[in-house]
């Protein structure tokens, strides 16, 4: 193989292939979530079942990350990532044949488990390919973040349009894309980390105490939970609310796409600079941004206000995701996939909690307030969670500061 495609072993080509795989999988993640919700709504699924459907994937993802996310540290990055893509493709085939809501829930759970083999592995793989300095880690993770968030934007934008054109056949298109990416990953090399130990605990040329990194990491993980809690709520409530107010599926995709467009723009800006790290504002600002974005979703009546509110909420996700993943990897020389698996578990917990809590919340209130007010009240519920997260950040910051 080396004589046929010698350039494939260059780090730049490897990074491009990994970026393509990350882009494709998160395109599939967002498109699949919307398509599954549209198919379930076609079966007249109530809000509580939509919540279960939205939470099934993140729920299995959370459990699987804790048990399987570290496997690539032992079995190799390529084997783990390719297996994850193949299982995700199988789950999409199940979505195509599903005839009841619980079928969709089971397939969503399989899809979530498959992602636990891919995401912690890929994040660690990008770190393996980083240069021998923290700036190289910034750049490598920036490439990764741009790739997956770009995929989420395209997936959200295409999900509604593809459903209107192909309906259940959309799942087969996504399945083919993942199988193609699995073949592409077979060409990506698996280099060993060469980062000198002297660089591990430095940031912008200054040594950073590992206890300081742990302090920032905990605060960042709290707002990562909040960000993906919001995501779970949006994927549960927004498609149903859009159908209630007669907003087309294509416009629903535009609103969800705006959420991730912010993430892409921010990651693109942040990828060449380390100024975002070891600062307080990137881990504090997501809370007020979440309050503002969710307040906008409570009041929005048309696609434009929905997109603006989602854009603001996406800024909270961008800030928290950029910092939390950096702190999870900075200063580590071994067990990289284990650390990223914990990060992804927090993401999964947030998605599960958001999906289930918003579905139950709207279901309980529907008998008293009616369907539309109850759906909008679920967005207001996120504001309360944001305030609790902000308080937890403040307490954790002060307690850990006394140990440094």
Beta strands, then each sheet from edge to edge (+ up, - down):
strand 1: 202-203
strand 2: 206-207
sheet 1: 1+ 2-
end
